Amino acid sequence: MAKKTPYDMAVEQLEKCAKIIDLDPNALEILRYPNRVLSVYIPVRMDNGKIKVFKGYRSQHNNALGPYKGGIRYHPDVTIEEVMALSMWMTWKCSVAGIPLGGGKGGIVCNPKEMSVGELERLSRGYFAAISRIVGDKEDIPAPDVNTSGREMAWFMDEYSKYSGYNVPGVVTGKPLDIGGSEGRTEATGRGLWVTVCEAAKKKGISLKNATAAVQGFGNVGLYSALFLSSSGTKIVAVSDSKGGIYNKDGLNVNAVADFKAKTGSVVNFPGAKSITNEELLETACDILIPAALENQINASNADKIKAKLVAEGANGPIAPEADEILFQKGIMVIPDILANAGGVSTSYFEWVQNLQNYYWTLEEVRTKLDALMVKAFNNVYEKANKHKIDMRMGAYACAVDRVVRAMKLRGWI
Ligand code: NAD
């Protein structure tokens, strides 16, 4: 049997949710497919003088709620099915966050680690030129994803502005601050996750002041999740990166670990902590577990060994579907990725709003708005999950699909 593609999995999840909420079959038929997928071939003059053609995609899943939104990744394993699946997941993430945006995603099949900065700039500009007819600050607003950052967003924005004849900062988000980025974007995903953990802790009767947490992946999401949790008094007893993990039952000083990683390249060998493996980190005795690295970390082989009371998915897809069921049976609450890490896209939404107004907010304003949005999103999902007696993941899907379908019906699509 052919291996399931990410798109097959995305459709399966949608179908599972459709059964729970008794979804109108006409809505399901529309939502199964992206509205549009554009394939492009981008000729790039390489540093050796030869032309090389790269393949790229932009998938626009659904725009019932607003313009398409979603990142662009540069990776050798990018496929059209992956980009289509990711665009559908973006539809659900934007919907569950309650923001007026739809779902999109893009990618280029390339290995940026083997390319010079000049080659990457020519590739980025070529890709944006090729998709320029379907993106725009009112149509489709890309953002960074795997192997892209503020640098690529600046090139995209510049390229698009050239065609328009004036600056269009709102055509992409995740830009550097000097050219229309938002305060608070760097910390946003970790902060949003922390807000959902605060809400979940109230429901589960966990006092964050006396709680312990373990964080897998000490990158952007893991670091800020750990920092904000520490600010609530939670002891971060374990953290890890791709080289391994560290543990201290009395709690780690997160800022000191971050400095150590910046100097040495890893958290491993941090003074005063015991070395552990990434597998051991996941099974650590703690109240809160935050997988914030890769997909498929908690699966049928280790779900039974998870000791945390609460798992908040910082990464996309760190819990395999078969593990969801095991955790649910064990009474462990999972805050699913489309909710737990939605602080990133929500602050991208704030960046876009600021660009359209050409008026910029302070960090405090961004934080206040983000916190309110995440609290509301969490409680909507929690109520939905309780109402249907389903886990939080399906609760989040149910909220997300409901909202998109209401918009589709109002607009007369069904
Ligand atoms: P990052 O590159 O900043 O950090 C990733 C971290 O994971 C690094 O510390 C890396 O060493 C570690 N890691 C890699 N392989 C590992 C392994 N096998 N075991 C343990 N740790 C490992 O990336 P990020 O931006 O923090 O993103 C992490 C995850 O969160 C990804 O799934 C990403 O899609 C998701 N996400 C990120 C954002 C965002 O705003 N950055 C938003 C939503 C979702």
Boltz pocket constraint, residues with backbone or C-beta under 6 A from the ligand:
constraints:
  - pocket:
      binder: B
      contacts: [[A, 185], [A, 186], [A, 189], [A, 216], [A, 217], [A, 218], [A, 219], [A, 220], [A, 221], [A, 222], [A, 240], [A, 241], [A, 242], [A, 243], [A, 278], [A, 292], [A, 293], [A, 294], [A, 295], [A, 314], [A, 315], [A, 316], [A, 341], [A, 342], [A, 344], [A, 345]]
      max_distance: 6.0
